[in-house]
C-alpha cells in the first residue's frame, strides 16, 4: 500500500539536517515503514566539501518494527566543487526517522556525485 501524505519535519543536529516540507511518499512493506522523497542535507563538515548539499528527490529511508533504520540520500555536487580525489567520511552524527546515529558514511566523488548513508541497529 502506498500513501501520499503532507509532512512537516525538522531535525537538526550538528552534522546533518533532514528537512521535509513537501509531499512525501510513505508505504508499508513487510511491516517496515518506507519513506521516499524527503528533504535531506549533508553539511560541508561531514562531506569534506567546501559547500553543504541539499536534495529532496533521491532520498530513501526504511524503519523496521525492530528499530533497524537505514537512510540514504544521493546528491549532485555543483560544478567547480567536485573533490579530487574522492572523499570518504564516517562516524559523524546523523539524524534519521528512527533517531540519531553515529553509524554514518558520506562519499563525494570527482564525478560530481555524493551519497550519505546512516544506519541504526535496532538491537543496540
FILO-619362 format. One line per field, with one value per residue (C-alpha): residue number from 1; residue in one letter; x, y, z. Coordinates in Angstrom, 1 decimal, decimal comma, padded with zeros to 4 digits, always signed. Each point is the difference from the previous one (the first is absolute). Example, Ala and Ser with C-alpha at 12.3 -4.5 7.8 and 13.67 -1.06 7.14 Angstrom:
BEGIN
k = c(1:2)
r = c(A:S)
u = c(+012,3:+001,4)
v = c(-004,5:+003,4)
w = c(+007,8:-000,7)
***
This chain:
BEGIN
k = c(1:2:3:4:5:6:7:8:9:10:11:12:13:14:15:16:17:18:19:20:21:22:23:24:25:26:27:28:29:30:31:32:33:34:35:36:37:38:39:40:41:42:43:44:45:46:47:48:49:50:51:52:53:54:55:56:57:58:59:60:61:62:63:64:65:66:67:68:69:70:71:72:73:74:75:76:77:78:79:80:81:82:83:84:85:86:87:88:89:90:91:92:93:94:95:96:97:98:99:100:101:102:103:104:105:106:107:108:109:110:111:112:113:114:115:116:117:118:119:120:121:122:123:124)
r = c(X:X:X:X:X:X:X:X:X:X:X:X:X:X:X:X:X:X:X:X:X:X:X:X:X:X:X:X:X:X:X:X:X:X:X:X:X:X:X:X:X:X:X:X:X:X:X:X:X:X:X:X:X:X:X:X:X:X:X:X:X:X:X:X:X:X:X:X:X:X:X:X:X:X:X:X:X:X:X:X:X:X:X:X:X:X:X:X:X:X:X:X:X:X:X:X:X:X:X:X:X:X:X:X:X:X:X:X:X:X:X:X:X:X:X:X:X:X:X:X:X:X:X:X)
u = c(+000,0:+001,4:-001,3:+000,7:+000,1:+001,1:+002,7:+001,8:+003,0:+003,1:+002,9:+003,2:+003,2:+003,6:+000,6:-003,1:-003,2:-003,0:-002,8:-003,2:-002,8:-001,2:-002,0:+001,6:-000,6:-000,5:-001,0:+000,2:+002,0:+000,1:-000,7:+002,7:-000,7:+001,5:+000,4:+001,1:+000,4:+000,8:+002,4:+003,5:+003,1:+003,6:+002,1:+003,4:+001,7:-001,3:+000,5:+003,5:-001,1:+000,1:-003,8:-003,0:-002,3:-003,8:-002,3:-003,7:-000,4:+002,6:-000,7:-001,2:-000,5:-001,1:-001,0:-000,8:-002,2:+003,1:+001,5:+002,5:+000,3:+001,7:+000,1:+001,6:+000,2:+001,7:+001,2:+001,3:+003,1:+000,0:+002,6:+003,2:-000,5:+000,9:+002,8:+003,2:+000,4:-003,2:-000,7:-001,4:-001,1:-001,5:-001,2:-001,7:-003,4:-002,9:-003,7:-002,3:-003,7:+000,9:+002,2:+003,5:+003,1:+003,7:+000,0:+000,3:+001,9:+000,3:+001,8:+000,7:+001,4:+002,0:-002,9:-002,3:-002,0:-000,3:-001,9:-000,9:-000,8:-001,1:-000,9:-001,6:+000,2:-003,2:+001,5:+002,6)
v = c(+000,0:+003,4:+003,2:+003,6:+002,3:+003,5:+000,1:+002,8:-001,2:+001,7:-001,9:+002,0:-001,4:+001,2:-001,9:-000,8:+001,8:-002,0:+002,4:-001,1:+002,4:-001,5:-003,0:-003,1:-003,5:-002,4:-003,6:-003,2:-003,0:-003,2:+002,1:+002,6:+003,6:+001,3:+003,7:+001,6:+003,5:+001,9:+002,9:-000,9:+002,1:-001,0:+002,6:+001,0:-001,2:-003,5:-000,3:+001,6:+002,3:+003,8:+000,3:-001,7:-002,1:-000,3:-002,4:-001,0:-002,4:-002,7:-000,9:-003,3:-001,1:-003,3:-000,5:-003,6:-001,0:-001,2:+003,5:-000,7:+003,2:+000,8:+003,5:+000,8:+003,3:+000,5:+003,4:+001,8:+002,1:+003,3:+000,6:+001,3:-001,6:-003,6:-001,5:-001,4:-002,8:-001,5:+000,8:-002,5:+001,0:-002,2:+000,3:+003,4:+000,5:-000,7:+000,6:-002,6:-000,8:-002,6:+002,2:+001,3:-002,1:+000,2:-003,0:+002,3:+000,3:+002,6:-000,4:+002,9:-000,9:+002,0:-000,9:+002,4:-002,5:-000,3:-002,5:-000,1:-003,2:-000,2:-003,2:-000,9:-003,5:-000,5:-002,6:+002,4)
w = c(+000,0:-000,9:+001,7:-001,0:+003,0:+000,8:+002,7:+001,8:+001,8:+001,3:+001,5:+000,5:+001,4:-000,3:-003,2:-002,0:-000,5:-001,2:-001,1:-001,5:-000,9:-003,3:-001,1:+001,4:-001,2:+002,9:-000,2:+002,0:-001,2:+002,1:+003,1:-000,8:-000,6:-003,2:-000,6:-003,3:-001,4:+003,2:+000,5:+000,9:+000,6:+000,3:+001,7:-001,3:+003,2:-000,5:-003,8:+000,0:-002,8:+000,1:-000,2:+001,6:-002,2:-000,1:-001,9:+000,2:-002,9:+000,5:+003,6:+001,6:+003,6:+001,5:+003,6:+001,1:+002,9:+001,8:-000,2:-002,8:-002,0:-003,3:-001,6:-003,3:-001,9:-003,4:-000,9:-003,1:+000,7:-001,8:-002,7:+001,4:+003,5:-000,9:+002,1:-001,5:+001,1:+001,5:+003,7:+002,5:+003,5:+002,7:+003,6:+000,1:+001,6:-002,3:+000,7:-001,5:+000,2:+002,6:+002,1:+000,1:-000,8:-000,5:-002,4:-003,0:-003,2:-002,7:-003,3:-002,4:-003,5:-002,6:-002,4:+001,9:+002,1:+003,7:+002,2:+003,6:+001,8:+003,7:+001,8:+003,4:+001,3:+002,0:+002,2:+001,5)
***
